[in-house]
Each structure stands twice: as C-alpha cells, then as structure tokens.
C-alpha cells in the first residue's frame, strides 16, 4: 500500500473506512476497503509528497468521504472536475465544450446540487435556451449535459442520468442550397486572396470547415494528389484520403512554394501567418456583397456532393471522398436541381413516345 506506479502515472493507495462523513486509515481493520487516488503526474518526488498529504488527512480524519461529496457537490463543482477528465480532454470538441459549459450550462445549473437536478429542470433549461435558437443548438448543449451526468454516474456521484429522460427533438435543419455556376464564380472572384484556397478546397472536395482549417502540410501529398485526414480530426472518427482536383492541386502547389520556401509542416491555410478564424462570417459578408442569398460555408459540402453525383461518380466513391457514413446522409447532401428534374421528365416523355410509335408501327404492319 501507499505509492504504486501504473502505466498512466503514480497512484496512492490506502485501506480506509468510510463513515459517510470522512475517510480514516484502517490497516488490518475488518470492513476496510482499498481507496485509490491518481496523483496525476509521472514525477515520483511529487507523488511522494501527495502520498504524505493524503496519509496525514486520513490520520487526522479530515479527508471528506465520497458519500459526503455526493451529498453536497453542486453542478458547478462537478463541471470543474469534468473538464479535467482525461477522456474528456481528448474529445475533438473539447474547447467548444468547455466554453458551452462555462457560458451556458453552469449559469443555469451551477448552484444546484448534482443529485437534486431533475428531468423537469432539464426541460426548463431546454425551454429557456430554446428561445430564439435553433433546435440543433439546444441539442448540442443537452448532449453535453448528458455526457457530464454520465461521467458523474460512473464516479458514483449520481444514481441516474436525468438528462437522458428528456427527449432531444430531431432538428429540421436539412438544407439543399447549391451554388449556380455564376454564383460560385462571383463568390470565389470576390473573396480575398488568403480565403480563395479555403473556398476552393470546400467546393472541390466537400471537406468540413474544421477539416480544412486544421490541415497541415505533412498530410498533403501533391505528387500523388491526396490529402490525408486522421480519424481524430474527422467527424466520423475514421481516417480519410481526399483526392485533389488538378485546379486545387495547382493552388496548393502555389501555397506550398509561396515566397520561394517549400513548406513541409504547419497549417496549409493561414492568414498573415496565423490560423484562419471567423470563416463563416467572411462567407456571410461575401454573400451579402454579391447578392447570393441563403448560403453558408457548409453548403459548399452540398455543392461538392451534388457536382460529383452530376458528373456520374458512383455513390460509394462520393461517400468515401466526403466522409459520409451512410447513404441516408449522402442523400441529404445530394441536391436534385429543377433542371435535372425537367431533364428527367423530358427523357421519360421521349421513352414513352418511342414506345407508342413502335406500338403504332407494329399495329399498322399487322393490319396489312
């Protein structure tokens, strides 16, 4: 007992008794259970210091029991512990998650004891948060809350996840906006030089904005005409190889060799040497300037899927390129234009006419 080393660092272990209020050291005492604390570092000296602190608290009866913590821990206190969980830190959405917890969830639930949060409270949160906001936005916050309470349950801080008892309505946010050729030319032509490559990448490959903005040169193979997206940076969590069109390949070649220096690392798309931010705002301003209604950056993904399909590329290949995990999602992004519908009906009319003419000819021949 005492200090033990594991793969992820040092731990402190002691046999203890828990009276519901405090923990006390209990070597050789019947009913004692082993309690383990993760030190959180690989430095043995620091770990030994923590061992001494924990042992003294156990001897002095000043270490609060888990039962007491469960009884008096507020949501705000749990939020601070939650964002320090290693599993949570590895989430792709960690930065945004922390912001939403601080700005949205803690102001509403912060002072409430964890065990006192009810399904009615969650419904009240959805109602208040939903005023003037999209269902999808509220669902994101709701799902973060469910994840927080799930981890609280894993640590015996809660008996049930009340956030899971409240339904998350499916948002009606499907879009079918695809740029006409003239609209794309105006949007691309009006964009500042530093933003043109970003637009081109979205329009030609259907990559998500975050996939584009986090792309680094070590994942771009201009010789083979490929970009590699590792699973931890994709929405589906799966690795993806994205082929380059000749136009995009040429654009990336110019970016890589800009200023006479061939880049082999660092971000591909930058503004003044820094990571690009506020891309959605840039597109909004460009669309207002060029009178291109109802269009956002993510619609470039619809453009890519639709253009690939119109070019005759099979569904499986398109899904592989853009990273769709289901045909249902592909169909959501595949837009059928009015012109294609008209063409389809024209083709149907031609077929019917041909059949009618053929039947008429057979009838006339038979009559003779």
C-alpha positions as CSV (number, residue, x, y, z in Angstrom):
1,X,0.0,0.0,0.0
2,X,1.0,3.6,-0.3
3,X,2.6,4.7,-3.6
4,X,2.2,2.5,-6.7
5,X,3.1,3.1,-10.3
6,X,0.9,2.3,-13.2
7,X,1.1,2.8,-17.0
8,X,-0.5,6.3,-16.8
9,X,1.4,7.5,-13.7
10,X,1.6,7.3,-10.0
11,X,-1.3,6.4,-7.6
12,X,-1.7,6.5,-3.8
13,X,-3.5,3.5,-2.2
14,X,-4.6,3.0,1.4
15,X,-7.1,0.8,3.2
16,X,-9.8,3.1,4.6
17,X,-13.1,3.1,6.5
18,X,-15.9,5.4,5.3
19,X,-18.5,6.5,7.9
20,X,-20.3,8.7,5.4
21,X,-18.6,11.8,6.5
22,X,-14.8,11.3,6.4
23,X,-12.3,8.6,5.5
24,X,-9.9,7.2,8.0
25,X,-6.8,5.0,7.7
26,X,-7.6,1.4,8.6
27,X,-4.8,-1.1,8.1
28,X,-5.9,-4.6,9.2
29,X,-9.4,-3.4,10.2
30,X,-12.3,-5.6,9.2
31,X,-14.6,-3.9,6.6
32,X,-11.8,-1.6,5.3
33,X,-11.7,-1.1,1.6
34,X,-8.8,0.0,-0.7
35,X,-9.1,3.6,-1.8
36,X,-7.0,4.8,-4.7
37,X,-6.1,8.3,-5.7
38,X,-4.5,9.2,-9.0
39,X,-1.6,11.7,-8.4
40,X,-1.8,13.0,-12.0
41,X,1.9,13.1,-12.8
42,X,4.9,10.8,-13.5
43,X,7.3,12.6,-11.1
44,X,7.9,10.3,-8.1
45,X,9.0,13.1,-5.8
46,X,5.7,14.9,-6.3
47,X,3.8,11.7,-5.9
48,X,5.6,11.0,-2.6
49,X,4.5,14.5,-1.4
50,X,0.9,13.7,-2.3
51,X,1.2,10.4,-0.5
52,X,2.2,12.2,2.7
53,X,-0.6,14.7,2.4
54,X,-3.3,12.1,1.9
55,X,-1.9,9.9,4.7
56,X,-1.9,12.8,7.1
57,X,-5.5,13.7,6.2
58,X,-6.6,10.1,6.8
59,X,-4.9,10.0,10.2
60,X,-6.4,13.4,11.2
61,X,-9.9,12.5,9.9
62,X,-10.0,15.5,7.6
63,X,-10.5,13.7,4.2
64,X,-14.1,14.0,3.1
65,X,-15.8,10.8,2.1
66,X,-17.2,10.2,-1.4
67,X,-20.7,9.9,0.2
68,X,-20.4,13.4,1.6
69,X,-19.2,14.7,-1.8
70,X,-22.2,13.2,-3.4
71,X,-24.5,14.8,-0.9
72,X,-23.0,18.3,-1.3
73,X,-21.4,18.6,-4.7
74,X,-23.0,21.2,-6.9
75,X,-23.2,21.1,-10.7
76,X,-20.7,24.0,-10.8
77,X,-18.2,22.0,-8.7
78,X,-18.6,18.9,-10.9
79,X,-18.1,21.0,-14.1
80,X,-14.6,21.9,-12.9
81,X,-13.8,18.2,-12.3
82,X,-15.4,17.1,-15.5
83,X,-13.3,19.2,-17.8
84,X,-10.2,17.7,-16.2
85,X,-11.1,14.1,-17.0
86,X,-8.5,12.7,-19.5
87,X,-11.1,11.1,-21.7
88,X,-13.0,14.4,-22.0
89,X,-9.8,16.3,-22.8
90,X,-9.2,14.1,-25.9
91,X,-12.6,15.0,-27.4
92,X,-12.4,16.8,-30.7
93,X,-14.9,19.3,-29.4
94,X,-13.1,19.9,-26.1
95,X,-12.5,23.7,-26.5
96,X,-16.1,24.4,-27.6
97,X,-17.4,22.1,-24.9
98,X,-15.6,23.9,-22.2
99,X,-17.0,27.2,-23.5
100,X,-20.6,26.0,-23.6
101,X,-20.3,24.6,-20.1
102,X,-19.0,27.9,-18.7
103,X,-21.3,30.2,-20.6
104,X,-24.5,28.1,-20.9
105,X,-24.7,25.2,-18.5
106,X,-23.1,26.5,-15.3
107,X,-25.1,29.7,-15.2
108,X,-28.3,27.6,-15.3
109,X,-27.4,24.5,-13.2
110,X,-24.3,25.7,-11.4
111,X,-25.6,26.2,-7.8
112,X,-27.9,23.2,-7.9
113,X,-26.7,20.0,-6.1
114,X,-26.0,17.3,-8.7
115,X,-28.4,14.8,-7.0
116,X,-31.1,17.4,-7.0
117,X,-31.2,18.1,-10.7
118,X,-34.5,16.7,-12.1
119,X,-35.9,15.9,-15.6
120,X,-38.1,18.9,-15.1
121,X,-35.1,21.1,-14.6
122,X,-33.7,19.8,-17.9
123,X,-37.0,20.6,-19.7
124,X,-36.9,24.1,-18.2
125,X,-33.3,24.5,-19.5
126,X,-34.4,23.5,-23.0
127,X,-37.3,25.9,-22.9
128,X,-35.2,28.8,-21.7
129,X,-32.3,28.0,-24.0
130,X,-34.5,27.4,-27.0
131,X,-36.0,30.9,-27.0
132,X,-34.9,32.3,-30.4
133,X,-32.4,29.5,-31.0
134,X,-32.3,26.5,-33.4
135,X,-33.2,23.1,-32.0
136,X,-29.8,21.8,-33.1
137,X,-28.1,24.4,-30.9
138,X,-30.1,23.4,-27.9
139,X,-29.5,19.7,-28.6
140,X,-25.7,20.3,-28.5
141,X,-26.0,21.8,-25.0
142,X,-28.3,19.0,-23.9
143,X,-25.9,16.3,-25.2
144,X,-23.0,17.9,-23.3
145,X,-25.2,17.9,-20.1
146,X,-26.0,14.2,-20.7
147,X,-22.3,13.4,-21.1
148,X,-21.4,15.3,-17.9
149,X,-24.1,13.4,-15.9
150,X,-23.0,10.1,-17.4
151,X,-19.5,10.6,-16.1
152,X,-20.9,11.7,-12.7
153,X,-22.7,8.3,-12.6
154,X,-19.5,6.4,-13.4
155,X,-18.0,8.0,-10.3
156,X,-21.0,7.2,-8.1
157,X,-22.0,10.8,-7.8
158,X,-25.4,10.1,-9.2
159,X,-27.8,7.2,-9.4
160,X,-29.4,8.1,-12.8
161,X,-28.9,10.4,-15.7
162,X,-32.0,12.6,-15.7
163,X,-30.9,14.4,-18.9
164,X,-31.4,11.1,-20.7
165,X,-35.0,11.1,-19.7
166,X,-35.8,14.2,-21.7
167,X,-36.1,13.8,-25.5
168,X,-34.0,15.7,-27.9
169,X,-36.2,16.6,-30.9
170,X,-34.7,15.9,-34.3
171,X,-33.9,19.3,-35.8
172,X,-35.5,20.2,-39.2
173,X,-32.3,21.7,-40.5
174,X,-31.8,19.8,-43.7
175,X,-30.5,22.2,-46.5
176,X,-30.4,21.8,-50.2
177,X,-28.6,25.0,-51.3
178,X,-26.2,24.5,-54.1
179,X,-24.5,27.4,-55.9
180,X,-25.2,28.1,-59.5
181,X,-22.1,28.3,-61.7
182,X,-22.4,32.1,-61.9
183,X,-22.9,32.4,-58.1
184,X,-19.7,30.3,-57.5
185,X,-17.7,32.5,-59.9
186,X,-18.9,35.7,-58.1
187,X,-18.3,34.3,-54.6
188,X,-14.8,33.0,-55.5
189,X,-13.9,36.1,-57.5
190,X,-14.8,38.5,-54.7
191,X,-13.0,36.6,-52.0
192,X,-9.7,37.9,-50.6
193,X,-6.6,36.1,-51.9
194,X,-6.0,34.4,-48.5
195,X,-9.5,33.0,-48.4
196,X,-9.8,31.7,-52.0
197,X,-7.9,28.4,-51.4
198,X,-10.2,27.7,-48.4
199,X,-13.3,28.2,-50.6
200,X,-11.8,26.1,-53.4
201,X,-11.0,23.2,-51.0
202,X,-14.6,23.2,-49.8
203,X,-16.1,23.5,-53.2
204,X,-14.0,20.8,-54.8
205,X,-13.7,18.2,-52.0
206,X,-16.7,18.7,-49.7
207,X,-14.3,18.8,-46.7
208,X,-15.8,20.2,-43.5
209,X,-14.5,23.6,-42.4
210,X,-12.6,22.4,-39.4
211,X,-11.0,19.6,-41.6
212,X,-9.8,22.3,-44.0
213,X,-8.6,24.8,-41.4
214,X,-6.6,22.2,-39.4
215,X,-5.0,20.6,-42.5
216,X,-1.2,20.6,-42.2
217,X,1.4,20.2,-44.9
218,X,2.7,16.8,-43.6
219,X,-0.8,15.4,-44.6
220,X,-0.7,16.8,-48.2
221,X,0.9,14.6,-50.9
222,X,1.0,16.8,-54.0
223,X,2.8,14.1,-56.0
224,X,0.0,11.6,-55.5
225,X,-2.7,14.3,-55.4
226,X,-4.0,13.3,-52.0
227,X,-4.8,14.8,-48.6
228,X,-4.9,12.6,-45.5
229,X,-7.3,13.2,-42.7
230,X,-6.6,11.2,-39.5
231,X,-9.6,9.8,-37.6
232,X,-9.2,12.1,-34.6
233,X,-9.8,15.1,-36.9
234,X,-12.9,13.8,-38.8
235,X,-16.5,13.8,-37.6
236,X,-16.9,10.1,-38.1
237,X,-13.6,9.2,-36.3
238,X,-12.3,7.3,-39.4
239,X,-9.2,8.1,-41.4
240,X,-10.0,9.5,-44.8
241,X,-7.9,10.1,-48.0
242,X,-9.2,13.0,-50.1
243,X,-8.2,13.3,-53.7
244,X,-7.3,16.6,-55.3
245,X,-8.6,18.1,-58.5
246,X,-6.0,19.5,-60.8
247,X,-7.1,23.0,-60.0
248,X,-6.9,22.5,-56.3
249,X,-3.6,20.7,-56.7
250,X,-2.2,23.7,-58.5
251,X,-3.5,26.1,-55.9
252,X,-1.9,24.0,-53.1
253,X,1.4,23.9,-55.0
254,X,1.5,27.7,-55.2
255,X,0.7,27.9,-51.5
256,X,3.4,25.5,-50.5
257,X,6.1,27.3,-52.6
258,X,4.9,30.8,-51.8
259,X,7.8,33.2,-51.2
260,X,10.3,30.7,-52.5
261,X,10.2,28.5,-49.4
262,X,8.8,24.9,-49.7
263,X,6.6,24.2,-46.7
264,X,6.7,20.7,-45.2
265,X,4.9,21.4,-41.9
266,X,2.5,23.8,-40.3
267,X,-1.0,24.8,-41.3
268,X,-1.8,24.8,-45.0
269,X,-4.4,27.6,-44.9
270,X,-3.4,30.8,-43.0
271,X,-4.0,34.5,-42.8
272,X,-1.0,36.7,-42.0
273,X,0.8,33.5,-40.8
274,X,-2.0,32.7,-38.3
275,X,-4.8,30.1,-38.2
276,X,-7.9,31.3,-40.0
277,X,-10.9,32.1,-37.9
278,X,-14.4,33.5,-38.5
279,X,-14.7,31.8,-41.9
280,X,-18.5,31.7,-41.6
281,X,-18.6,35.5,-41.1
282,X,-16.4,36.0,-44.2
283,X,-18.7,33.9,-46.4
284,X,-21.7,35.8,-45.0
285,X,-20.2,39.2,-45.9
286,X,-19.2,38.0,-49.3
287,X,-22.7,36.7,-50.0
288,X,-24.3,39.9,-48.9
289,X,-21.9,41.9,-51.1
290,X,-22.5,39.6,-54.1
291,X,-26.3,39.2,-53.5
292,X,-26.1,35.4,-53.1
293,X,-29.0,34.6,-50.8
294,X,-29.4,31.8,-48.2
295,X,-25.8,30.4,-48.5
296,X,-23.3,29.4,-45.7
297,X,-19.9,27.8,-45.8
298,X,-21.2,24.3,-45.0
299,X,-23.3,24.5,-48.2
300,X,-20.1,24.0,-50.2
301,X,-20.3,20.4,-49.0
302,X,-23.7,20.2,-50.7
303,X,-22.1,21.6,-53.8
304,X,-19.3,19.1,-53.9
305,X,-21.6,16.1,-53.3
306,X,-24.1,17.3,-56.0
307,X,-21.4,18.2,-58.5
308,X,-19.7,14.8,-58.1
309,X,-23.1,13.0,-58.5
310,X,-23.9,15.1,-61.6
311,X,-20.5,14.1,-63.0
312,X,-21.5,10.5,-62.9
313,X,-19.4,9.4,-59.9
314,X,-21.0,6.5,-58.1
315,X,-22.4,6.9,-54.6
316,X,-19.8,4.7,-52.8
317,X,-16.9,6.8,-54.2
318,X,-18.6,10.1,-53.2
319,X,-19.2,8.9,-49.7
320,X,-15.6,7.9,-49.4
321,X,-14.4,11.3,-50.6
322,X,-16.6,13.5,-48.4
323,X,-16.7,11.2,-45.4
324,X,-20.4,10.2,-45.3
325,X,-21.0,7.1,-43.2
326,X,-24.5,6.3,-44.5
327,X,-26.4,6.5,-47.8
328,X,-29.1,8.4,-45.8
329,X,-26.6,11.2,-45.1
330,X,-25.4,11.2,-48.7
331,X,-29.0,11.7,-49.9
332,X,-29.4,14.6,-47.5
333,X,-26.5,16.4,-49.2
334,X,-27.3,15.3,-52.8
335,X,-29.4,18.0,-54.3
336,X,-31.5,17.4,-57.4
337,X,-31.9,20.7,-59.3
338,X,-35.1,21.7,-61.1
339,X,-33.2,21.5,-64.4
340,X,-32.4,17.8,-63.7
341,X,-36.0,17.1,-62.8
342,X,-37.1,18.7,-66.1
343,X,-34.5,16.7,-68.0
344,X,-35.7,13.5,-66.3
345,X,-39.3,14.2,-67.4
346,X,-38.1,15.0,-70.9
347,X,-36.3,11.7,-71.1
348,X,-39.4,9.9,-69.8
349,X,-41.5,11.6,-72.4
350,X,-39.1,10.6,-75.2
351,X,-39.2,7.0,-74.0
352,X,-43.0,6.9,-73.9
353,X,-43.2,8.5,-77.3
354,X,-40.8,6.0,-78.8
355,X,-42.7,3.1,-77.3
356,X,-46.0,4.5,-78.6
357,X,-44.6,5.0,-82.1
358,X,-43.2,1.4,-82.0
359,X,-46.5,0.0,-81.0
360,X,-48.3,2.0,-83.7
361,X,-45.9,0.7,-86.3
362,X,-46.5,-2.9,-85.2
363,X,-50.2,-2.4,-85.4
364,X,-50.0,-0.9,-88.9
365,X,-47.8,-3.7,-90.2
366,X,-50.2,-6.3,-88.7
367,X,-53.2,-4.6,-90.4
368,X,-51.6,-5.2,-93.8
